[in-house]
Amino acid sequence: MQTDPTLADDASRPSAKPRRASARFMLTHPLHMLSLGFGSGLSPIAPGTVGTLFAWVSFIVFNRHLTVAEWGALIVVGFVAGCWFTGFTAKKMGIDDPSPVVWDEIVAFWLVLLLVTPATFTGQLWAFIVFRFFDMVKPPPIRYFDRRLKGGFGIMFDDLVAAFFTLLVIALWRMTV
């Protein structure tokens, strides 16, 4: 049986042109919706920052309903599942770590917020700023992991390391105050 070449999976071909993230692309598969942070990653300006803002707002909304243990489970499941579906979306887009894929920022920032709570708005804002610094600048060893680890695990892991450094900075700051 011959297949229609127009229906072929573009990302599976080595010479495939990378696909641009769009609302249309996001709606082609439910896993793209998660990977793209329910549309927050579609921002034309700073999608990682917008995805992290989405994480912050969703944390505030869900924190009223979830216990610490439930948050922990959500973050662990979100990380493990995210390794699979962010890799899936990246492969479909034909890009190793597409900037519109922001599930990694969401899960990592949820972890930061969970571990700094209770925190004032100002404390959460500083956590946001520090996390974005580490995620954007990618100082060593974050840059090392970002460049060496591939696939969904690589997409997710460097943000987890950025979350760790954010929490380290916050802990050190709290010790001095």
VOGU-3710 file (C-alpha; in Angstrom, 3 decimals, decimal comma):
1> mqtdptladd> 0,000/0,000/0,000  1,407/3,344/-1,037  1,186/6,265/1,383  0,396/9,822/0,473  3,709/11,784/0,662  1,874/14,890/1,857  0,896/12,976/5,017  4,436/11,832/5,777  5,898/12,833/9,104  8,156/15,774/8,154
11> asrpsakprr> 10,232/15,490/11,347  11,191/11,908/10,492  12,977/13,007/7,327  16,537/14,194/7,869  16,216/17,069/5,384  12,910/18,244/6,794  12,520/21,965/7,331  11,813/22,789/10,991  8,169/23,496/11,764  7,135/26,742/13,359
21> asarfmlthp> 5,025/26,545/16,491  1,568/27,968/16,012  -1,867/27,556/17,517  -2,713/25,289/14,604  0,344/23,083/15,276  -0,412/23,050/19,022  -3,945/21,799/18,383  -2,793/18,899/16,170  -1,951/16,772/19,220  -2,797/17,012/22,952
31> lhmlslgfgs> 0,868/16,508/23,872  1,783/19,631/21,919  -0,703/21,548/24,081  1,194/20,435/27,202  4,641/20,961/25,675  3,745/24,474/24,572  2,417/25,362/28,017  -1,230/25,599/26,956  -0,235/28,274/24,448  2,079/30,300/26,688
41> glspiapgtv> 5,069/29,107/24,652  3,563/30,614/21,509  4,486/34,116/22,657  6,569/35,765/19,931  8,612/37,520/22,619  10,399/35,573/25,375  8,326/32,368/25,320  10,332/30,895/28,220  9,540/33,915/30,367  5,856/33,762/29,423
51> gtlfawvsfi> 5,847/30,024/30,184  7,406/30,724/33,590  4,752/33,383/34,246  2,135/30,771/33,352  3,769/28,432/35,879  3,606/31,136/38,534  -0,085/31,925/37,920  -1,048/28,245/37,745  0,863/27,569/40,972  -1,109/30,313/42,743
61> vfnrhltvae> -4,393/28,900/41,420  -3,650/25,225/42,160  -1,832/25,772/45,452  -5,173/26,324/47,191  -6,244/22,823/46,213  -3,074/20,713/46,385  -1,100/19,475/49,361  2,690/19,468/49,388  2,651/15,716/48,675  0,269/16,206/45,752
71> wgalivvgfv> 2,497/18,975/44,376  5,490/16,676/44,749  3,714/13,933/42,825  2,594/16,391/40,136  6,141/17,697/39,711  7,678/14,200/39,539  5,040/12,969/37,082  5,311/16,255/35,156  9,070/15,815/34,848  8,991/12,143/33,828
81> agcwftgfta> 6,086/12,561/31,398  7,616/15,811/30,173  10,768/13,957/29,140  8,577/11,982/26,776  6,169/14,569/25,398  8,566/17,521/25,071  10,834/15,203/23,080  7,826/14,183/20,986  6,944/17,803/20,221  10,568/18,754/19,540
91> kkmgiddpsp> 10,862/15,856/17,096  7,659/16,887/15,319  9,008/20,434/15,079  12,376/19,191/13,810  14,308/21,186/16,448  16,346/19,750/19,346  15,092/22,189/22,007  12,494/24,557/20,546  11,943/27,751/22,526  8,117/27,429/22,352
101> vvwdeivafw> 8,379/24,182/24,353  7,982/25,598/27,857  6,777/22,612/29,874  10,324/22,374/31,242  10,102/25,911/32,646  6,666/25,204/34,094  7,669/22,080/36,019  10,982/23,533/37,191  9,402/26,766/38,415  6,625/24,860/40,190
111> lvlllvtpat> 9,417/23,091/42,081  11,029/26,415/42,978  7,740/27,886/44,183  6,862/24,773/46,157  10,172/24,868/48,005  10,147/28,614/48,732  6,537/28,672/49,916  5,450/30,352/52,066  6,871/33,407/50,382  5,545/36,892/49,888
121> ftgqlwafiv> 4,832/38,236/46,432  8,234/39,924/46,553  9,913/36,629/47,487  8,170/34,857/44,609  9,144/37,697/42,258  12,802/37,304/43,247  12,510/33,543/42,721  11,111/34,271/39,249  13,931/36,689/38,410  16,680/34,369/39,655
131> frffdmvkpp> 15,173/31,354/37,867  14,878/33,288/34,588  18,494/34,423/34,974  19,761/30,856/35,312  17,485/29,569/32,546  18,423/32,283/30,049  22,132/32,776/30,789  22,794/29,074/31,392  26,030/29,457/33,356  28,099/26,324/33,886
141> piryfdrrlk> 27,123/23,581/34,593  23,651/24,367/33,176  25,168/25,133/29,753  27,037/21,816/29,841  23,796/19,855/30,348  21,922/21,986/27,814  24,505/21,187/25,129  25,226/17,541/25,974  21,848/16,039/26,872  19,472/15,570/23,978
151> ggfgimfddl> 15,834/14,653/23,522  13,109/15,236/26,041  15,344/14,441/29,001  17,794/17,131/27,893  14,968/19,619/27,424  13,710/18,969/30,951  16,983/18,448/32,834  18,735/21,785/32,258  15,708/23,600/33,717  15,787/21,306/36,719
161> vaafftllvi> 19,429/22,327/37,243  18,413/25,998/36,863  15,763/25,392/39,552  18,416/23,848/41,816  20,685/26,883/41,451  17,746/29,219/42,029  16,938/27,396/45,259  20,604/27,474/46,268  20,763/31,257/45,784  17,540/31,722/47,752
171> alwrmtv> 18,803/29,495/50,572  22,107/31,387/50,737  20,274/34,719/50,722  17,962/33,562/53,543  20,983/32,501/55,604  22,463/35,999/55,402  19,275/37,866/56,280
//
